[in-house]
Every structure is written in structure tokens, then in C-alpha cells.
């Protein structure tokens, strides 16, 4: 599976961005799709994940109520709508996937990764 992420950029605090991740080379409906982020000097952490088959969603506590993850099985694409952005959301955001029935929250749970896309939120 190849993952292509896009949509990062520079935004002021309180603004919004939408990230996209298009998957190719696999059966999209079999995958758990996830967004991770990594800020400078910090470990990569799960932001949100969605099951392409069941639609089940998991969010990190830090983004609940502000971020929304969604998937389009016809387009093989997962989105991350980020609203009310804060400077602490600044990070490189990565799309990840794995063929599993469980939503895992660790980096090791995902075997496929896209390139990162930078999100910078200015105060």
C-alpha cells in the first residue's frame, strides 16, 4: 500500500486545515487508517484513526471536539479536518495504515506510512 498525504500548511491559531491521504495498491476497505503527528523533540503520537470497514473512530484526547477524521472508500482517501487549531498542534502529520481488525494506537501497529506533511500553527 502506498500512502500520499497532502494539505499541510501555515495557519493562525483558531484556523482550520484539512489533510488528505490517498491510498493505492491495496484493498482500502480492509485497512485501519490513521493520522499520527510528531512535533520537534517529541515522540510520534496517534491523532485519530478510522476503520475503513466498520467506521469506528478513535481520537487522541488532545484533539477531541476539534478534529474530525473521515474516509471515502470510493476514493480510497482518508481526511483529517482540523478546526480551532492551536500552536501546540504544530507538527509533521503522517498518514498510516495497516490491515487489521483492531484500531491500534501505537506506531508499531502500522506497517504502511506516507510521507509527512508539515502543519504549523502560529500564535
C-alpha positions in Angstrom: 0.0 0.0 0.0 1.3 3.4 -0.9 0.0 6.5 1.0 0.2 10.0 -0.3 -0.6 12.8 2.3 -1.3 16.4 1.4 -2.9 19.5 2.8 -0.5 20.8 5.4 0.5 24.4 5.7 0.8 27.5 7.9 -2.3 28.8 9.7 -3.0 31.2 12.5 -4.3 29.9 15.9 -8.0 29.3 15.7 -7.9 28.5 12.0 -8.6 25.3 10.1 -6.8 22.9 7.7 -7.8 19.7 6.1 -5.3 16.9 5.4 -5.9 14.2 2.8 -4.3 10.8 2.5 -4.9 8.8 -0.7 -4.1 5.1 -0.6 -3.2 3.0 -3.6 -2.1 -0.6 -4.2 -4.3 -2.3 -1.7 -7.9 -3.0 -0.7 -8.9 0.1 1.1 -11.8 -1.4 2.9 -9.5 -3.8 4.8 -7.5 -1.2 6.4 -7.4 0.8 9.6 -6.3 4.3 8.5 -4.6 6.6 11.0 -3.1 10.0 11.4 -0.1 10.5 13.6 1.9 13.6 14.4 5.4 14.3 15.6 6.5 17.6 17.0 10.2 18.5 17.3 11.8 16.6 20.1 8.7 14.6 20.8 7.6 11.0 20.0 5.2 10.3 17.2 1.7 10.1 18.6 -1.7 9.0 17.3 -4.1 11.8 16.4 -7.0 9.8 15.0 -7.8 6.5 13.4 -10.7 5.1 11.5 -11.7 1.6 10.4 -12.5 1.6 6.7 -14.7 -1.4 7.2 -16.7 -0.6 10.4 -16.3 3.2 10.5 -15.2 3.0 14.1 -13.1 6.1 15.1 -10.6 6.8 17.8 -9.3 10.2 18.7 -6.5 11.4 21.0 -7.9 13.3 23.9 -6.0 16.4 22.9 -7.9 16.8 19.6 -11.4 15.6 20.6 -14.0 18.1 19.6 -11.6 19.9 17.3 -10.5 17.3 14.7 -12.6 15.0 12.6 -11.4 12.0 10.7 -13.4 10.6 7.8 -12.9 8.2 5.0 -14.1 7.9 1.4 -14.0 4.3 0.4 -14.8 5.1 -3.2 -11.8 7.5 -3.4 -9.5 5.4 -1.2 -8.9 8.5 0.8 -8.9 9.5 4.4 -9.3 13.0 5.6 -8.4 14.9 8.8 -10.4 18.1 9.3 -8.6 20.2 11.9 -10.5 23.1 13.4 -9.7 25.5 16.2 -6.0 24.9 15.7 -3.6 25.7 18.5 0.1 26.3 18.4 0.6 23.0 20.2 -0.8 21.3 17.1 2.3 22.2 15.2 3.9 19.0 14.0 4.6 16.9 11.0 1.5 14.8 10.4 1.8 11.3 9.0 -0.8 9.1 7.4 -0.6 5.4 8.3 -2.4 2.2 7.5 -2.5 -1.5 8.4 -4.6 -4.4 7.6 -6.1 -5.3 10.9 -9.5 -5.5 12.6 -8.4 -3.6 15.6 -7.6 0.1 15.9 -4.1 0.3 17.4 -2.8 3.4 19.0 1.0 2.9 18.7 3.4 3.5 15.8 4.3 -0.2 15.8 0.7 -1.1 15.0 1.0 0.3 11.5 3.1 -1.1 8.7 2.4 1.4 6.0 3.3 5.1 6.2 3.0 8.1 3.9 5.4 11.0 3.8 4.8 13.6 6.4 3.1 16.9 5.8 4.0 19.9 7.9 1.3 21.7 9.9 2.4 25.0 11.5 0.1 27.0 13.7 1.2 30.5 14.6 0.0 32.3 17.8 
